[in-house]
Amino acid sequence: MVSLIITTYNYAHYIERAIRSALDQSLAKSEYEIIVVDDASTDATSQILENYSDVVRVFNLSENLGLAGARNYGIRKARGQFVAFLDADDYLHSEALRVQNLFLNENNAFDAVAIDYFVVNERGQHLEHISSSEKPIACGIMFRKDYLFNIGLYDENFTAREEEDLRIRWEQAGYGIYHIPVPLYRYRMHENNLTKDNQKMTDSQLKLNQKHNR
């Protein structure tokens, strides 16, 4: 079983598109669950999520934990053997979960599998096909859940670049990520992307360097 975890904070404008793409997966409904962790949003997110409470497991946090903390919360609630992440402003191709689930089920020697992604604009138009092995992102990867627990989940001290820290520790533990060069994830570019917060990204890079002596 797959647990698809969507974390959201004040993304009422985008969250429905993400959920719809999760519900439209070709993987049998009995083989995956959708978990949405609302990280104490102050916009209309909670009202929107009420409309999906019958088909999605919704968790409304009373305090903002940050992205790493919200993802960890979702992992701890996950019932699946495999865990994948979808950012609330992104969405998936309908075959994404089926392809990754099939790969991990048929290849027990592999620890995780990543798919490529299309960068899309506000209208969902494809701008660029990006190789996830060349420019990795936090989402579009399906992990064996037990291995995430083995490395201690996400480090909640990071306000950005938490996925880079996780990947470093993942590889240090001897785990790998297999790459399937098919663009089944949609990474939306907009003015509020976390990666555009230069100060937060710089501070987190320094923290990453200090932690791993880089």
ZALO-523758 format. One record per atom (N, C-alpha, C): residue in one letter; chain; atom name; x, y, z. Coordinates in steps of 0.02 Angstrom, whole numbers, plus 32768, in hexadecimal, padded with zeros to 4 digits. Atoms other than C-alpha are relative to their C-alpha. Example, Ala and Ser with C-alpha at 12.3 -4.5 7.8 and 13.67 -1.06 7.14 Angstrom:
# ZALO-523758
a  A  N  802D  7FC5  8000;
a  A  CA  8267  7F1F  8186;
a  A  C  802D  803C  8000;
s  A  N  7FD6  7FC5  7FFD;
s  A  CA  82AC  7FCB  8165;
s  A  C  7FD9  8037  8025;
***
This chain:
# ZALO-523758
m  A  N  802A  7FC4  8000;
m  A  CA  8000  8000  8000;
m  A  C  802C  803E  8000;
v  A  N  7FDC  7FC1  8004;
v  A  CA  8038  80B2  7FDA;
v  A  C  7FDC  8035  8029;
s  A  N  801B  7FC5  7FDE;
s  A  CA  801E  814A  8049;
s  A  C  801A  803D  7FDD;
l  A  N  7FEE  7FC1  8021;
l  A  CA  801D  81EB  7FE5;
l  A  C  7FF2  8038  8031;
i  A  N  8006  7FCD  7FCC;
i  A  CA  803E  827C  805C;
i  A  C  8005  8045  7FDF;
i  A  N  8002  7FBB  8018;
i  A  CA  800C  832E  802D;
i  A  C  8003  802E  803D;
t  A  N  7FFC  7FCE  7FCB;
t  A  CA  8046  83B8  80A2;
t  A  C  7FEE  8044  7FE4;
t  A  N  8015  7FBF  801A;
t  A  CA  7FFA  8464  8093;
t  A  C  8000  8035  8037;
y  A  N  8004  7FC6  7FD3;
y  A  CA  800A  850F  80E2;
y  A  C  7FED  803C  7FD6;
n  A  N  801A  7FC5  8024;
n  A  CA  7F9F  859C  809E;
n  A  C  8004  7FF9  7FB4;
y  A  N  8001  800C  8049;
y  A  CA  7F91  854E  7FF1;
y  A  C  7FBA  7FEF  7FE9;
a  A  N  8045  800B  8014;
a  A  CA  7ED4  8556  7FE1;
a  A  C  7FF6  8007  7FB5;
h  A  N  8005  7FF3  8048;
h  A  CA  7EED  8594  7F2F;
h  A  C  8012  7FC2  7FD6;
y  A  N  7FE6  8038  8027;
y  A  CA  7F44  84F3  7EFB;
y  A  C  7FEB  7FBB  8018;
i  A  N  8007  8042  7FE0;
i  A  CA  7F14  8466  7F72;
i  A  C  7FCE  7FD2  7FDC;
e  A  N  8030  802B  8021;
e  A  CA  7E7C  8429  7F11;
e  A  C  801D  7FDD  7FC3;
r  A  N  7FE1  801F  803B;
r  A  CA  7EE2  840A  7E74;
r  A  C  802C  7FC6  8015;
a  A  N  7FD6  8035  7FE7;
a  A  CA  7F5D  83A3  7ED8;
a  A  C  7FD6  7FC3  8015;
i  A  N  802B  8037  7FE9;
i  A  CA  7ED3  833C  7F29;
i  A  C  7FDF  7FDD  7FC6;
r  A  N  8020  801F  803A;
r  A  CA  7E79  8320  7E84;
r  A  C  8030  7FD2  7FDB;
s  A  N  7FCF  802A  8022;
s  A  CA  7F18  82DD  7E36;
s  A  C  800F  7FC1  8028;
a  A  N  7FF6  803A  7FD5;
a  A  CA  7F2D  8269  7ECB;
a  A  C  7FC6  7FD0  7FFA;
l  A  N  803B  802B  8006;
l  A  CA  7E7C  8229  7EBC;
l  A  C  7FFA  7FE0  7FBB;
d  A  N  8005  8019  8045;
d  A  CA  7E8F  820F  7E00;
d  A  C  8036  7FCD  7FED;
q  A  N  7FCC  8030  800E;
q  A  CA  7F1D  8192  7E10;
q  A  C  7FE3  7FBE  7FE4;
s  A  N  8015  803F  801E;
s  A  CA  7F0F  80F3  7DA7;
s  A  C  800B  7FC5  802F;
l  A  N  7FF6  8034  7FCE;
l  A  CA  7F4D  808C  7E3B;
l  A  C  7FBD  7FF3  8023;
a  A  N  803F  8011  7FE1;
a  A  CA  7EBB  802E  7E89;
a  A  C  7FF8  8024  8043;
k  A  N  800D  7FD9  7FC3;
k  A  CA  7E6A  8091  7F16;
k  A  C  8011  7FD9  8040;
s  A  N  7FF0  802A  7FC6;
s  A  CA  7E86  7FFE  7F8D;
s  A  C  804B  7FFC  800C;
e  A  N  7FB7  8007  7FFB;
e  A  CA  7F42  800B  7F6F;
e  A  C  8023  8040  8016;
y  A  N  7FE0  7FC3  7FE7;
y  A  CA  7F5F  80BD  7FA9;
y  A  C  7FCF  802A  8029;
e  A  N  8026  7FD1  7FD8;
e  A  CA  7F25  8140  8024;
e  A  C  801D  8046  7FF6;
i  A  N  7FEB  7FBB  8006;
i  A  CA  7F2E  81FD  801F;
i  A  C  7FFC  8020  8044;
i  A  N  7FFC  7FDD  7FC0;
i  A  CA  7F65  825B  80BA;
i  A  C  800E  8049  7FF3;
v  A  N  7FF2  7FB9  8005;
v  A  CA  7F58  8318  80C2;
v  A  C  800D  801C  8045;
v  A  N  7FEE  7FE0  7FC1;
v  A  CA  7FB0  8373  814F;
v  A  C  7FFD  804B  7FF6;
d  A  N  8007  7FB7  8003;
d  A  CA  7F74  8426  8161;
d  A  C  8027  801D  803A;
d  A  N  7FD0  7FE8  7FCE;
d  A  CA  8002  847D  81BC;
d  A  C  7FE9  8043  801E;
a  A  N  801C  7FC5  7FDE;
a  A  CA  7F93  84F9  821A;
a  A  C  7FF7  803B  7FD0;
s  A  N  800D  7FCB  8031;
s  A  CA  7F60  855C  817F;
s  A  C  7FD0  8033  801D;
t  A  N  802C  7FCA  7FE9;
t  A  CA  7F0C  8604  819C;
t  A  C  7FD3  8019  7FC7;
d  A  N  802B  7FED  8038;
d  A  CA  7EB8  8611  80F1;
d  A  C  7FC4  7FD0  7FFD;
a  A  N  803C  8029  8007;
a  A  CA  7E25  85AC  80AD;
a  A  C  800F  7FB5  7FF8;
t  A  N  7FED  8045  800B;
t  A  CA  7E85  8508  80A6;
t  A  C  7FD4  7FCE  8026;
s  A  N  8026  8030  7FD8;
s  A  CA  7E27  84B3  8134;
s  A  C  7FB9  7FF7  7FE6;
q  A  N  8044  8006  801C;
q  A  CA  7D7D  84DB  80E7;
q  A  C  8000  7FD7  7FC1;
i  A  N  7FFB  8027  803E;
i  A  CA  7DB5  8493  8040;
i  A  C  8009  7FB6  8011;
l  A  N  7FF2  8045  7FEF;
l  A  CA  7DF5  83F5  8093;
l  A  C  7FC3  7FDC  801C;
e  A  N  803E  801F  7FE7;
e  A  CA  7D4C  83D7  80E5;
e  A  C  7FDA  7FDD  7FC9;
n  A  N  8024  801E  8038;
n  A  CA  7D08  83AF  8038;
n  A  C  801C  7FBC  7FEB;
y  A  N  7FE0  803F  8014;
y  A  CA  7D81  831D  8028;
y  A  C  800A  7FD0  803B;
s  A  N  7FF4  8028  7FC3;
s  A  CA  7D79  82D4  80D8;
s  A  C  7FE8  7FB9  7FFA;
d  A  N  8019  8044  8009;
d  A  CA  7D1B  823B  8099;
d  A  C  802E  7FD4  7FD6;
v  A  N  7FD3  8027  802C;
v  A  CA  7DA4  8207  801E;
v  A  C  804A  800B  8010;
v  A  N  7FBB  7FEE  7FEE;
v  A  CA  7E41  8253  806C;
v  A  C  8006  8002  804C;
r  A  N  7FF4  7FFC  7FB7;
r  A  CA  7E8B  8241  811A;
r  A  C  801F  8046  800D;
v  A  N  7FEB  7FBB  7FF4;
v  A  CA  7E98  82F7  8153;
v  A  C  8014  8008  8049;
f  A  N  7FE8  7FF0  7FBE;
f  A  CA  7EFE  832F  81E9;
f  A  C  800D  804B  8004;
n  A  N  7FF8  7FB8  7FF7;
n  A  CA  7EED  83E4  8220;
n  A  C  802A  800D  803E;
l  A  N  7FD3  7FF3  7FC8;
l  A  CA  7F80  8416  828C;
l  A  C  7FED  8042  8022;
s  A  N  8012  7FC5  7FDA;
s  A  CA  7F60  8494  8316;
s  A  C  8038  8034  8003;
e  A  N  7FC8  7FD2  8003;
e  A  CA  800D  84E0  8307;
e  A  C  802B  7FF0  7FC3;
n  A  N  7FD8  8008  803C;
n  A  CA  8080  84FB  8273;
n  A  C  8041  7FDD  8011;
l  A  N  7FC3  8027  7FF4;
l  A  CA  8109  8477  8272;
l  A  C  8037  800E  7FCE;
g  A  N  7FD0  7FF9  8036;
g  A  CA  815E  84AA  81D1;
g  A  C  7FFC  7FC3  7FD3;
l  A  N  8006  8034  8032;
l  A  CA  8172  843E  8137;
l  A  C  801B  7FBD  8018;
a  A  N  7FE2  803F  7FE8;
a  A  CA  81E6  83BD  8185;
a  A  C  7FD5  7FE0  8035;
g  A  N  8029  801B  7FCB;
g  A  CA  8179  83AA  821E;
g  A  C  7FBE  7FE5  7FE6;
a  A  N  803F  8016  801D;
a  A  CA  80DA  839C  81B7;
a  A  C  8009  7FBF  7FDA;
r  A  N  7FF3  803E  8024;
r  A  CA  8127  8316  8149;
r  A  C  800A  7FC6  8032;
n  A  N  7FF5  8034  7FCE;
n  A  CA  8161  82B5  81E2;
n  A  C  7FBD  7FEB  801F;
y  A  N  8042  800F  7FE4;
y  A  CA  80B1  82C0  822A;
y  A  C  7FDB  7FD1  7FD1;
g  A  N  8022  802B  8031;
g  A  CA  806C  8276  8189;
g  A  C  801E  7FBB  7FFD;
i  A  N  7FDF  8042  8002;
i  A  CA  80ED  81EA  8187;
i  A  C  7FE9  7FD6  803B;
r  A  N  8013  8026  7FC4;
r  A  CA  80BF  81B9  8239;
r  A  C  7FB7  7FE9  7FFC;
k  A  N  8046  8014  8007;
k  A  CA  8007  81B1  8208;
k  A  C  7FF6  7FCF  7FC6;
a  A  N  8007  8028  803D;
a  A  CA  8029  814E  8168;
a  A  C  7FF6  7FB6  8010;
r  A  N  800D  8047  7FF9;
r  A  CA  7FE5  809E  815A;
r  A  C  8024  7FD6  7FCB;
g  A  N  7FE2  8023  8038;
g  A  CA  8042  8073  80BB;
g  A  C  8046  7FE8  800C;
q  A  N  7FBB  8019  8001;
q  A  CA  80E1  8010  809F;
q  A  C  802E  8032  7FDE;
f  A  N  7FDC  7FCE  8026;
f  A  CA  8117  8097  8024;
f  A  C  7FE3  8045  800F;
v  A  N  8014  7FBB  7FF3;
v  A  CA  8111  8154  803D;
v  A  C  8018  802C  7FC7;
a  A  N  7FEE  7FCF  8033;
a  A  CA  810E  81DC  7FB9;
a  A  C  7FE4  8044  8015;
f  A  N  8014  7FBD  7FEC;
f  A  CA  80FD  8298  7FC9;
f  A  C  7FE9  8029  7FC3;
l  A  N  8019  7FD2  8033;
l  A  CA  809A  8318  7F65;
l  A  C  7FF7  8044  8021;
d  A  N  8009  7FBC  7FE5;
d  A  CA  80AB  83D2  7F88;
d  A  C  7FBC  801A  7FEA;
a  A  N  8044  7FEA  800C;
a  A  CA  8005  842C  7F91;
a  A  C  7FF8  802C  7FC2;
d  A  N  8003  7FD6  803C;
d  A  CA  8030  849F  7EFF;
d  A  C  8014  7FDA  7FC1;
d  A  N  7FED  802A  8039;
d  A  CA  8064  840E  7E8E;
d  A  C  7FC8  7FCD  7FF2;
y  A  N  8030  8035  800D;
y  A  CA  8007  837C  7E41;
y  A  C  8022  7FC7  7FDA;
l  A  N  7FE4  803D  801C;
l  A  CA  8020  82CF  7DF6;
l  A  C  7FDF  7FEB  7FBF;
h  A  N  801D  8024  8038;
h  A  CA  8007  8275  7D52;
h  A  C  7FDB  7FC4  801C;
s  A  N  802A  8035  7FE6;
s  A  CA  7F84  81EE  7D67;
s  A  C  8024  7FBD  8008;
e  A  N  7FDB  8040  7FFC;
e  A  CA  8005  8162  7D51;
e  A  C  8038  8000  8033;
a  A  N  7FC5  7FF9  7FD5;
a  A  CA  8083  81A1  7DD1;
a  A  C  8004  7FCA  8036;
l  A  N  7FFD  8030  7FC9;
l  A  CA  8056  8135  7E66;
l  A  C  8002  7FB8  7FE8;
r  A  N  8001  8045  801A;
r  A  CA  8033  8099  7DFF;
r  A  C  8045  7FEA  7FE9;
v  A  N  7FBE  8011  801A;
v  A  CA  80DD  809E  7DAB;
v  A  C  8032  7FF6  8039;
q  A  N  7FD0  8005  7FC9;
q  A  CA  813F  80BC  7E4B;
q  A  C  7FF0  7FC5  802E;
n  A  N  8014  8039  7FD6;
n  A  CA  80DB  803E  7EB0;
n  A  C  8013  7FBE  7FE0;
l  A  N  7FEE  803D  8025;
l  A  CA  80F3  7FB9  7E2B;
l  A  C  804B  7FF4  8004;
f  A  N  7FB7  8008  7FFF;
f  A  CA  81AE  7FDA  7E26;
f  A  C  8018  7FE7  8043;
l  A  N  7FE8  8015  7FBE;
l  A  CA  81C8  7FCA  7EE2;
l  A  C  7FE7  7FBB  8013;
n  A  N  801B  8043  7FF0;
n  A  CA  8157  7F32  7EF1;
n  A  C  8026  7FC9  7FDC;
e  A  N  7FDE  8033  8028;
e  A  CA  81B6  7ED7  7E68;
e  A  C  804C  8002  8006;
n  A  N  7FB7  7FFA  7FF8;
n  A  CA  8265  7F0F  7E9C;
n  A  C  8010  800C  804A;
n  A  N  7FF5  7FFA  7FB8;
n  A  CA  8282  7EEA  7F53;
n  A  C  8045  8019  8013;
a  A  N  7FBC  7FEA  7FF1;
a  A  CA  833A  7F18  7F45;
a  A  C  8006  804C  7FFF;
f  A  N  7FFD  7FB7  8005;
f  A  CA  8310  7FCF  7F26;
f  A  C  7FDB  8021  803A;
d  A  N  8018  7FE0  7FC2;
d  A  CA  82EE  8048  7FB5;
d  A  C  7FCE  8037  7FF2;
a  A  N  802C  7FC8  8013;
a  A  CA  8295  80D7  7F5B;
a  A  C  8004  8009  7FB5;
v  A  N  8000  7FF4  8048;
v  A  CA  8266  810D  7EAD;
v  A  C  7FE7  8047  7FF2;
a  A  N  8011  7FBB  8012;
a  A  CA  8260  81BC  7E61;
a  A  C  7FEB  8003  7FB7;
i  A  N  8016  7FF3  8044;
i  A  CA  8206  81F9  7DC6;
i  A  C  8014  8047  7FED;
d  A  N  7FF0  7FBD  8018;
d  A  CA  822E  8290  7D5A;
d  A  C  7FC3  802E  8009;
y  A  N  8037  7FD1  7FF8;
y  A  CA  81C3  832D  7D5C;
y  A  C  8000  8034  7FC8;
f  A  N  8008  7FC6  802A;
f  A  CA  817F  83B4  7CEC;
f  A  C  7FF9  803D  802C;
v  A  N  800D  7FBF  7FE2;
v  A  CA  8190  8466  7D27;
v  A  C  7FC4  801D  7FDB;
v  A  N  803C  7FE4  801F;
v  A  CA  80E6  84B6  7D09;
v  A  C  7FF3  8046  801B;
n  A  N  8010  7FBD  7FE9;
n  A  CA  80A4  8567  7D16;
n  A  C  7FBC  8000  8023;
e  A  N  803F  7FFA  7FDB;
e  A  CA  8007  85A7  7D6C;
e  A  C  7FC6  7FDE  7FDB;
r  A  N  8035  801F  8028;
r  A  CA  7F9B  8565  7CDD;
r  A  C  800A  7FB5  7FF5;
g  A  N  7FF2  8047  800A;
g  A  CA  7FEA  84B9  7CE2;
g  A  C  8023  7FF0  7FBF;
q  A  N  7FDC  800B  803E;
q  A  CA  8048  84D1  7C3F;
q  A  C  8046  7FE6  800E;
h  A  N  7FBE  801D  7FF6;
h  A  CA  80E5  8467  7C32;
h  A  C  8036  802F  7FE6;
l  A  N  7FCA  7FD2  8013;
l  A  CA  8180  84D4  7C31;
l  A  C  8041  7FDB  7FF2;
e  A  N  7FC0  8023  8008;
e  A  CA  820E  8457  7C42;
e  A  C  7FFC  7FBC  8021;
h  A  N  7FF9  8043  7FE4;
h  A  CA  8230  839E  7C5D;
h  A  C  8042  7FFD  8026;
i  A  N  7FC4  8001  7FD6;
i  A  CA  82AA  838C  7CEE;
i  A  C  800E  7FBA  8017;
s  A  N  7FEB  8040  7FE6;
s  A  CA  830C  82F1  7D1A;
s  A  C  8008  8004  804C;
s  A  N  7FFC  7FFE  7FB7;
s  A  CA  82F6  82CC  7DD3;
s  A  C  8043  7FE8  801A;
s  A  N  7FBD  8014  7FEB;
s  A  CA  83A3  827E  7DD8;
s  A  C  8031  803A  7FFA;
e  A  N  7FD5  7FC6  8009;
e  A  CA  83F2  8320  7D9B;
e  A  C  7FEC  803A  802D;
k  A  N  801A  7FCA  7FD5;
k  A  CA  8383  839A  7DFB;
k  A  C  7FCA  7FE3  802E;
p  A  N  8031  8021  7FD5;
p  A  CA  8332  8338  7E89;
p  A  C  7FD6  8032  8028;
i  A  N  802D  7FDA  7FD5;
i  A  CA  829D  837B  7EEA;
i  A  C  7FE6  7FD0  8036;
a  A  N  8016  802A  7FC8;
a  A  CA  824A  833C  7F89;
a  A  C  7FC9  7FD0  7FEB;
c  A  N  8039  8028  8013;
c  A  CA  81B0  82F8  7F31;
c  A  C  800F  7FD9  7FC0;
g  A  N  7FF3  802A  803A;
g  A  CA  819C  827C  7EA4;
g  A  C  802B  7FC4  8011;
i  A  N  7FD9  803A  7FE8;
i  A  CA  81F8  81F9  7F0D;
i  A  C  7FD2  7FD5  802B;
m  A  N  8023  802F  7FD5;
m  A  CA  81A9  815E  7F58;
m  A  C  8033  7FD9  8028;
f  A  N  7FD1  801F  7FD2;
f  A  CA  8204  811B  7FF1;
f  A  C  7FE1  7FC3  8021;
r  A  N  8016  8034  7FD2;
r  A  CA  81F9  807C  8054;
r  A  C  7FFC  8021  8045;
k  A  N  800C  7FD9  7FC3;
k  A  CA  81AF  80C5  80F3;
k  A  C  802E  7FEC  8039;
d  A  N  7FD6  8016  7FC9;
d  A  CA  8213  805B  816D;
d  A  C  8046  801F  7FFD;
y  A  N  7FBE  7FE4  8007;
y  A  CA  82B4  80A0  8126;
y  A  C  8002  804A  8014;
l  A  N  8004  7FBA  7FE9;
l  A  CA  827B  8153  8146;
l  A  C  8005  8002  804C;
f  A  N  7FFA  8004  7FB7;
f  A  CA  8264  8124  81FD;
f  A  C  8047  7FEE  8015;
n  A  N  7FBC  8016  7FEF;
n  A  CA  830F  80D1  81FC;
n  A  C  8031  803A  8002;
i  A  N  7FD1  7FC7  8001;
i  A  CA  8364  8177  81D2;
i  A  C  7FE7  803B  8029;
g  A  N  8017  7FCC  7FD4;
g  A  CA  82FC  81DE  824A;
g  A  C  7FD0  8033  7FE1;
l  A  N  802F  7FD3  8021;
l  A  CA  8280  822D  81D0;
l  A  C  8020  8043  7FEE;
y  A  N  7FE5  7FBE  8012;
y  A  CA  8293  82E5  81A0;
y  A  C  801A  8024  803F;
d  A  N  7FE5  7FD8  7FC9;
d  A  CA  82FD  8357  820D;
d  A  C  7FD6  8040  8005;
e  A  N  802E  7FC8  7FF9;
e  A  CA  827F  83D6  824F;
e  A  C  8022  8042  8011;
n  A  N  7FDB  7FC2  7FF6;
n  A  CA  8308  8455  8271;
n  A  C  8008  8027  7FBF;
f  A  N  7FF9  7FDF  8041;
f  A  CA  8309  847C  81B7;
f  A  C  7FBE  8020  7FEB;
t  A  N  803B  7FDE  801B;
t  A  CA  828F  84FE  8175;
t  A  C  7FFF  7FFE  7FB4;
a  A  N  7FFA  800B  8048;
a  A  CA  82CB  84DC  80C3;
a  A  C  8039  7FCE  7FF6;
r  A  N  7FCD  8032  8011;
r  A  CA  833D  845D  806C;
r  A  C  7FFD  7FC2  802C;
e  A  N  8008  803C  7FD7;
e  A  CA  82F8  83D7  80E0;
e  A  C  8006  7FC1  7FD6;
e  A  N  7FFB  803A  802B;
e  A  CA  82F1  8362  804A;
e  A  C  8048  7FF0  7FEF;
e  A  N  7FBA  800C  800D;
e  A  CA  83AB  837A  8029;
e  A  C  8021  7FDD  803C;
d  A  N  7FE5  8021  7FC4;
d  A  CA  83D5  834C  80DC;
d  A  C  7FE8  7FB8  8003;
l  A  N  801A  8045  7FFF;
l  A  CA  8364  82B3  80D1;
l  A  C  8024  7FD5  7FCE;
r  A  N  7FDE  8027  8034;
r  A  CA  83B6  827C  802F;
r  A  C  8047  7FEE  8014;
i  A  N  7FBC  800E  7FE9;
i  A  CA  8464  828B  807A;
i  A  C  7FFF  7FC7  8032;
r  A  N  8003  8035  7FCE;
r  A  CA  8433  8221  8110;
r  A  C  7FE8  7FBE  7FE3;
w  A  N  8017  803B  8023;
w  A  CA  83D7  81A7  809F;
w  A  C  803A  7FDB  7FDF;
e  A  N  7FC7  801E  8022;
e  A  CA  8474  818A  8039;
e  A  C  8035  7FE9  8031;
q  A  N  7FD0  8015  7FCE;
q  A  CA  84E3  8183  80D3;
q  A  C  7FED  7FBE  8020;
a  A  N  8018  803F  7FE3;
a  A  CA  8476  80F5  8113;
a  A  C  8006  7FC6  7FCF;
g  A  N  7FF7  8034  8032;
g  A  CA  849C  8096  8074;
g  A  C  7FC3  7FF4  7FD4;
y  A  N  803C  8007  8029;
y  A  CA  83F2  80B0  8022;
y  A  C  8009  8025  7FBE;
g  A  N  7FFC  7FE0  8041;
g  A  CA  83DA  80DE  7F6D;
g  A  C  7FBC  8016  7FE8;
i  A  N  803E  7FEA  8020;
i  A  CA  8358  8132  7EFF;
i  A  C  8006  7FF1  7FB5;
y  A  N  7FFF  8011  8047;
y  A  CA  8336  80E4  7E55;
y  A  C  7FDB  8036  7FD9;
h  A  N  801C  7FCA  8028;
h  A  CA  830D  815E  7DCA;
h  A  C  7FDC  7FE4  7FC3;
i  A  N  8027  8011  803D;
i  A  CA  8282  8143  7D4A;
i  A  C  7FF7  8041  7FD8;
p  A  N  8000  7FC1  8026;
p  A  CA  8296  81C8  7CC1;
p  A  C  7FBE  800E  7FDC;
v  A  N  8041  7FF1  801C;
v  A  CA  81DC  81E3  7CA5;
v  A  C  7FE1  8038  8029;
p  A  N  8018  7FC6  7FDB;
p  A  CA  8192  828E  7CD4;
p  A  C  7FB7  7FF9  8016;
l  A  N  8043  800C  7FE7;
l  A  CA  80FB  825F  7D3E;
l  A  C  7FEE  802D  803B;
y  A  N  800D  7FCF  7FCA;
y  A  CA  8109  82E9  7DC1;
y  A  C  7FFD  8046  7FE0;
r  A  N  8007  7FBC  801A;
r  A  CA  80D4  839E  7DA3;
r  A  C  8014  8031  8036;
y  A  N  7FE4  7FD0  7FD0;
y  A  CA  813A  8423  7DFD;
y  A  C  7FEC  8046  7FE9;
r  A  N  801C  7FBF  8014;
r  A  CA  80DF  84C9  7DF9;
r  A  C  802D  803A  8017;
m  A  N  7FDA  7FC3  7FF0;
m  A  CA  8142  856B  7DF0;
m  A  C  7FCF  803A  800A;
h  A  N  8028  7FC5  7FF2;
h  A  CA  80F2  8604  7E41;
h  A  C  8026  802D  802F;
e  A  N  7FDA  7FCE  7FDB;
e  A  CA  8124  869D  7EA3;
e  A  C  800B  7FEF  8049;
n  A  N  7FFB  8012  7FB9;
n  A  CA  810E  8649  7F4D;
n  A  C  8026  7FBF  800C;
n  A  N  7FD7  803C  7FF5;
n  A  CA  817F  85B2  7F32;
n  A  C  8032  800B  8038;
l  A  N  7FD1  7FFB  7FC8;
l  A  CA  81E7  8590  7FCD;
l  A  C  8047  800C  7FE7;
t  A  N  7FBD  7FFA  801B;
t  A  CA  8283  8584  7F60;
t  A  C  8011  8048  7FEB;
k  A  N  7FF4  7FBA  8011;
k  A  CA  826E  863D  7F37;
k  A  C  800D  802C  803D;
d  A  N  7FEF  7FDD  7FC3;
d  A  CA  8289  866E  7FED;
d  A  C  804B  7FFB  8009;
n  A  N  7FB7  8004  8003;
n  A  CA  8341  8696  7FD7;
n  A  C  8020  7FFD  8045;
q  A  N  7FE3  7FFF  7FBD;
q  A  CA  8364  86BA  808F;
q  A  C  7FF9  7FBC  8021;
k  A  N  800C  8041  7FE1;
k  A  CA  8315  8618  80CB;
k  A  C  802A  7FCA  7FDF;
m  A  N  7FD8  8032  8023;
m  A  CA  836E  85B3  8045;
m  A  C  804A  8007  8012;
t  A  N  7FB9  7FF5  7FEE;
t  A  CA  8417  8603  8070;
t  A  C  800E  7FE8  8047;
d  A  N  7FF7  8015  7FBA;
d  A  CA  8402  85E8  812B;
d  A  C  8000  7FB4  8006;
s  A  N  8004  8049  7FFD;
s  A  CA  83D1  8533  810F;
s  A  C  803C  7FDF  7FE0;
q  A  N  7FC3  801B  801F;
q  A  CA  8466  8517  809D;
q  A  C  803A  8001  8031;
l  A  N  7FCC  7FFC  7FCC;
l  A  CA  84DA  8553  8128;
l  A  C  7FF6  7FCA  8034;
k  A  N  800F  8034  7FCD;
k  A  CA  8483  84DF  81A4;
k  A  C  8010  7FBB  7FE5;
l  A  N  7FF2  8041  8020;
l  A  CA  8492  844F  8129;
l  A  C  804C  7FF4  7FFD;
n  A  N  7FB7  8007  8004;
n  A  CA  854D  8470  8110;
n  A  C  801E  7FF1  8045;
q  A  N  7FE6  800A  7FBC;
q  A  CA  856B  8479  81CC;
q  A  C  7FEF  7FBA  8018;
k  A  N  8015  8042  7FE8;
k  A  CA  850A  83DA  81F0;
k  A  C  8028  7FC8  7FE1;
h  A  N  7FDE  8036  8024;
h  A  CA  8563  8373  816D;
h  A  C  8048  8010  7FEF;
n  A  N  7FB9  7FEF  8009;
n  A  CA  860E  83C9  8173;
n  A  C  8012  8007  7FB7;
r  A  N  7FF4  7FF8  8048;
r  A  CA  8604  83FE  80BE;
r  A  C  8020  8044  7FF2;
***
